Amino acid sequence: MNSQDNDLLLLESMLGIAVSRTAGVQVAVDKNLPVPFPKSIHYELYKNHIELHIESSTYRSLCEYLERTLPNNDIAKTEKRGFCEYAYVLNRRVEGWSNIEELGNAIIELRNIVEPVLMQYCEQIAENFELAKVLGDYYEAQEAALPFHINVIDELHANENAHTRILTHLLKYKEDGKLVILASFLKQLPTFNVGSIDIEKSKVYFNRDNIDGLIEKDGEYAVIIENKIHWAVDQDKQIERYVNTEIERGVPSDNIWVIYLTRDGRKKVESYSLTKKTKEILGDRFLEMDYYHNILPWLKDTVLPNCRVREEWLESAIKQYIDHLEGLFDIRDSRKVFRKKVQGQIANSIGCTEEMSRGEVYSKFHAYLHTLEELQNIVSNSMESLIKPIIERLQNTTIEVLGELCPNEEFGFYNGIHNGFYQVFLKKWTTKVHFEWIPLNEKRLLSGTEYILVLHVEQNDIHERFNQVLIDNFLMTKAKELSLKKTDKTTFYKNVITTNRSMSDMTHEEFSIFLREAYKDVNDIQLFVSEYILNVE
């Protein structure tokens, strides 16, 4: 054991806690505190001082509490640091690793100041947890008392494709040969001159050339609808590809519009999807619209009032869809009384009174919102500690199993589990072709009993190569043996594995067996795709 190891052991024995020695020294806060704190909150040796650092902006309320509560004197004080959200610094200098006892005593001195205050904070958090539980119970009781309500679209759990299908189907409606709903929709577009185009000769498509929704008159104009109502991830050069598709079809570039359609306007397009070149082509014809501020009011105020009496099914469908969207935003009329009751209960619980001014009530709600954010951060941190080892095991065991099944191949991974997927790709391939677990989110990792592995293709020219290969008589037979076929617009293989236990509950041996079953075709598929689709060795 070298001297550095001895120093580390001595320091850990003084502090009674593990010490991380990377660029400097980092020591976690007391693990016995009632609230678990993440690694981003720690004591650190910075230059020649021991400091408490909070390096995450999500703990804003804690930073404010410590700044109000911790003393500022000759012993220690709050200081500004550009690289962290909050720093509380022991004034006396320490020599660091050259004097381990001095370093340990400095950390203990700072902990003796900070951790009683952290304990007070934890006690407040515990009270707020109890308040949140009481309010949660009240919310559930009031919700249970609501009259029975059913919406078919709610029960079908509509995704982006379903919403696009509904919208494009409505836009196809004709009244006396006129596309009246389409015309009213296009009038919403501030840079689209409806009077300059013969709307009646327009066509509306769902999922043409992988474009979610498309309104087009051949060679004259195109309106591309990219639907992100459920926060679907932007793809590389996605908007650019769609615009180029329409230009190649003969539509003048200055007659192409793109509607980036989100839930409520908060999601913004990524620059890798709407590239600089495409942004310049579109100019003010790239339009951000959303369901809350645009589609829902349009359906309620324009489309529904103008339905003819005899169009019973159209009116019924629009009412169901309006109700579904209002449910999505929790603004159904049937819930107004419910929301008012819950709001009143929260106001009473956080100390609002009738004598208070609007400003005082607002301040109470604002402070409680900070508290809720802090509680959410703590809960999220606790959930992350449950999820992280499962994701690590998925990757490590995948490496182990694929190393046996495909000994000559090198794999990479992309963890998109927060967005519902996990990708495994061969490093000799483009990342646009990969194996993907989908849907795979935290809940399915911890409680799922059915898992799906697909071969996912994200590039149009590779889609076309797959399509050509799969109609070749000889190759079609080989592909069939590998269960290769087009299962939807972007997947060409699907393996569904049903289990008795979730991934998180499997033993290591069970998990290895499960992954061998999941990846059983990977080596043969990669040989076929490498030779006949991607032309790589």
N, C-alpha and C positions, 0 to 999 in steps of 0.2 A: 504494500500500500504506500503511495507516495505522500509527500507532505501536504499537497492540496486536498487529498482525500481525508487526511487526518484533521485538517482545518475545518473541512465541511462537517465531519462527524462531531467535532467539538462544538461548533456553532449550533448544530441541530440539537445536541444534548442540552445546551444552555437554554434554547428556546422551546424545546419540546415539540417541534414541528419541522416538517421537511423544508429544506431551503433549495431554491432553484438558482443555480449559478450558470448564467448564460453570458451576456455581455457584462453583467455586474452581479448584484445580489438581489433576489426577490424572495420575499417571505409573505405567505398568505396571512390574512387576518385569522383570529381565533376560530378554529373549526367547531368549537363548542357553543358558539353563539346560536340563538334560536333560528336565525335566518341564514340560509346558505349564500355566501357571497362568491361571485365568480373570480376567475384569475385576474381579470382586469382591475380588481381592487386589491392592492397589496402594499407592503412596505418595500422600499427600494433604496439601494445605495446609489445616489446620484452625485457624481463628482465626489465630494468629501462630506456629504450630508446624508443622513437617514431621513426618508420622507415617506408619508402615506400618499399613494397615487391612486386616483380614480381615472381610468383611461377610456371609459365608455360614456358617451353623451346620453345614453339611455338612463343613467342613474342621476338625472338632474336634481330630483327632489332630495336625494341623499347629499349631494354636493351642497345644496342650499342649506340643509339642516346642519351639516358639519361647519359650514362657514358661519352660521349664526351661533353655534353652540360651543365649538372648540375655542379655548382661550388664545389670545394673541399677546404674548409677553416675551420676556428675555429668554424663556426656555424653549418655546416653540411658537410658530405662527403660520398663518395661511399665506402662501405666495403664488404668484401667477407663473405657470409653466406652459409654453406653447404646445408641448407635445401631449399634454393630458388635461382632462377637464378640471381636475382639482388636485392641489398639492398642499400638504400640511407638513412643515419642515422643522426638525429638531435643530436648534440654532448651533449647537456645538459641533465642531468638525470632528470627523473620525478618520483614521488612517486606513480603514478598510481591511483587506486581507493581511496586511502586515502586522495587525494587532487584533487577533480574533476576539480576545476577551473584551477589548474596548468596543469593537463592532457589536458583539452580542449585547453588552450592557446598554449601548445606545438604542438598539432595537427594542429592548425591554423597557427602557425609559419612555420611548415614544408610544409603545403599546399601552403602558400604564396610563397615559393621558387619553389616548384615542379610544380604547376599547370599552371603558365605562360609558362613553358617549354613544358608541355603536350599540351597546346593550340597551340604552334608553331608546334609541331609534328602533331597535328590534321589538321592544315592548310596544311602541306606538304602532308598528307594522302589525303586530299580533292583534292589537285592538281593531285595527282597520280590516284585518282578515275576518275577525268576528263580525264586524259591521257588514262587510261584503257578503258574508254567509247569511246573515239575517235578511239583508236586502234581496239576496238570491232566492231564499226560501219564499219571501213575500212575492217576488216576481213570478216564481213557478206556481204559487197558489192562485194568483190572479189570472195567470195565463190558463190554468186548468179550468177556471170558471167561465172562460169565454165560450160563446155558442159554437157548435160544431161548424167547421168550415172545411171544404175540400176543393182543391183545384187540380185538375188532371195534369196540367203542366208541372205543378209542384211535385206531384207524385212520380213523374217520369224523370225528374232531376235533369232538366234540359241543360246541355252543354252549349259551347259556342256554335257548333254545327246546327243544333236544333233551333237556336235563336235566329240564325241566318236563314234556315229553311222557312221559318214562319214569316220573317220579314220579306224574303224574296217572293214567297207565294202570295202575300198580300199585294205586293207591287205588280203582280201579273193580273190582278182583277180588272175586268172590263165592264163598263156600264154603257150600253148602247154603242159598243164598239170602241169606246174611248178608255184609255188607261188612266182613270181619274185619280186613283190612289198614288200611282207613280208620279203623275204630274204634281200633285200636292206635296209629295216627298221632295221632288227636285226643286220646288219653289223655296224649300228651306235652305238650300245651298246658296250662300251669299254671292258667290262668284259665278253661278250658273245662270245663264240667260235662257229661261224656258221658252220664251217667245221666238228665239232664233233657231229652234230645232223642232223637227216633226216628231213629237213624242210618240205618236201612234205607231210608228214603224220601228220603235225600239224593242229590244229583246231583254229579258231578265233571266239571268242564269244563277244557279247555285253550284258552287264548287267546280267551275269551269277552269281548267288548267291550274288547279289548286288555289284559285282565287275564291275566297269565301262567298262573296256576292258580287255580281257584275251586271251593270246596266249598260247596254251597248247598242249603237246603231252602226252596222258594218261600215268601216272606213271613215266614219264621221266623228263619233265621240265615244268615250267610255267613262263610266263612273265605277271605280273599284271600291268595294266595301271590305275592309279588314276588321273582323269582329273580335274584340277582346273583352267581352262582357264579364268573363270569369278570369281575367288577368292572364290569359295565355301568353307564354313567353315569346318575344320577338325573335325571329330567325335571322340569320346572317343574310344581308342584302335582300330581305323579303320584299319590301316595297319596291326596291329597284328592279327585282326580277319581274314583278307583276306589271310595272310600267313598261319594261322592255318587251314583255309579251304582247302588250297592246300596240306598241309601236311597230313590232314585227308583223302584226296583223293588218297594218296599214292605217291605224288611227294617228292623226297628227299629234305630235307631243303636246302642243298647246291646247288640245281638246281632250286632255285626260285629267280627270279628277280622282283624288283618293280620299275616301272617308275613313278615318281612323276612329272606329266606334268602340268606346269603352263603357264601363259601367256608370261612372259618375264624373268622369273628367280628371280623376287623379292620376291614372296611368298615362305616362307620356311615352311616345315612340322613342326607341333607342337609335342612336346615330348609326349603328352598324346595320340597321334595317332600312331606315330612310337615309341613304348615303348623301354626302354633300352634293354629288353630281345630280342625283334624283331630286333633291331639295331645290336645286337651281332650276331644273326642268319644270317642276310643278309650281313653284312660287306660291301664290295665294290660292292655288287649286288643291293644295294639301289641307284638308279640313278635319279638325278635331271635333267630333260630335260624341254624345253619350246618351245612354238610355234615360237617365234621370232628368236631364235638362232639355233633351230634344225629342227622343222617340216617344216617351210616355206622354208628354203634353200634346204632341202631334196626334197620337192615337186618340186621346181623350177629347181634345178640342176641335180636331179637324176631321179625322177619319170616322169615328163612331157617330157623331151627330149627322153626318151626311150619308149614312147607310140607308138604303131604301127599305121600306117596311117589308117587302117581299123577300129580301135577302136575309132570311132567318139564320142560316148557318154562318154567313159572314159575320153578322152582328154577334151571334153567340161566341164565335171564335175570338173576335176582337175583345169582347168583354172578359173572356177567360184570360186572354193574354195581358190585358190591362191589369186585371186582378193579380196575375202572377208577378208582374213587374212591381206593383205596389207592395206585394208581399216581400219581394226581394229587398225593397227599401224600407220595409216595416212602416208603411204609410196607409195601410188599408183603413177605410172609414170604421170598420168594425173594431179596430184596435185603438181608436182615439180615446175613448173613456178609460181603457186599460192603461194607455201611456200616461194619461193625466194622473191616475191613481198612483202609479209607480213614481212619477215625478214628484208628487206630493209627499210620498213616503220617504224618498231620498232627501228632500228638502228638510223634513222634520228631523231625520236621523243625523244630518250634518249641522243642525243648529240654526236653520233659517227660521225667522219669525215674521209675523205680519208687520211688525213695527220697523223692520229693516227697509232701507232704500233699495232700489234696483241694483245699484252699484255694490252694496254690501252683500246682497244675495248672489250676485254674479261672482264676487270674490270668493264666497263660500263654495260655489260650484266649481270655480276654477281651481281652488286649492284641492278639492276632492278629486278632480280630474287628474291632478298631479299624483295624488295618492294612488289612484287606480292604475296609472301608468307604471308607478313603482311596483305595485303588486303584480302587474302583468309581467314586468321584467323578472321578478323573483320567480314567478310560476314558470315563465319561459326558460329560465336558467335551470330550474329543477327538471323540466321536461327534457331539456337538451342533455342533461347528465344521464337520462334514461336512454335517449336515442343514440347518442354518440358511440357508445361501445357496440351497439348493434350494427351500425353502419360500418364501423371499423372491422367487425367480424365478417360482414358481408364481403367487404373488399379483400381481406386477408384470406378467407376461405375460398373465394373465387380465384385468387392467384394460385392457391394451392391446387385446386381441382383442375383449372385450365392448364396448369403446368404439367399435370399428368395426361390430360386429354389432348392437348396441343403442345407437345414439348418443344417444338421448333418455332413457336410464335411468341411475339411480345405484345402484351395488352396494356391499354390505358383505361382510365375510368373517369366518369364525370358524375358527381353527386348532385342530382337535381331533386332530391327527395322532398325538399320543402315545396317544390312545385309539382310533385307527383310522379317523378320518374328517376331512373338510375341507368346510366349508359355504360356499356362495355364495348370498347372498340379495338380493332387490331391496328397497331402502329404503322403497318405497311399500307393500310387503307387510308382513304380520305375519311375525316370524321363525319362526313355527310352520310356515310353508311356505317351502321353500328348495330350491335345487339342492345336491346333496351327492355328493362323491366318497367312495364307501364300497365295500369297505374300502380305506383309504389310510393306511398306517402307514409308519414309517421304512424298513423292509425293502422294501416295495413301491415306495417312491419311488426307492430306490437300485438295485433289481434286478428290478422287475416288468416284465412284457411284456403284461399285460392290465389295463385300467383301466375302472371302471364309474362313470358319472354318472347319478344318479337325481333325480327330483322327489320330495322327502320331505315328508310331512305329519304333524305331531305333535299335531293337535287333533281331537277326536272330531266336533265339529259340522262342521268343514271336511271330514273324511272323508265325512260324510253328504251334504254338498253335492256332492262329487265323484261319489259313487254315484248321486245323483239326475240329475246332468247327463249321466253316461255311459250312462243308459238312455233319454234323450230321443232320438227318432229323428233329428231334424235335427242336434242337437249331437253325437250319437254319431258321425255321419259326419265332422264337422269334427275331432272328437277323434282319430278313427282316422287321419286324414290326418297328424296331428301325432304319431302313435304314442303317444297318451295312452291308457293303460288301467291297471287295477289289477293290479300285478304281485305285491304281497303286501299285508299289512294297512296299511302306511304309505307305500308308494311307488306312484306313478301314471305313471311314465315311467322307462325304463331305456335307456341308450346304452352298449353295450359296445364298447370300442375296443382292438383287438389291435395291438401294436407290435413292431418288431424290437429296439428299445432301450428301456431304462428312461428315466423322466423325467429322471433326473440325468445320463444319458449323451447326451441329445439336444443338438444345437447349438441356438442361439437360433432359427434359421430352422425347423429340424425341430420344435421345441417349439411355435412359433407355428402351424404347419400342423396339428400334433396337436390343439391347443386349438381351432382353428377347426372341425375335424371334431367334437370333443367338444361344442362349444357351438352347433352349426349350427341346432338347433331352439329355442334358448333364447328368441329374440325372439318367434317365433310362439306359443310356449307361454305366455310371460308376457302377451301380448295376450289370449289365450283365457282364461287363469286370472283375469286382472284383470277382464275383462268378465263372465264367466259364473260364476265361483266366489267371488271376493272382492269384486266390485262396487266396484272402485277404478279411477280413470282412469289 
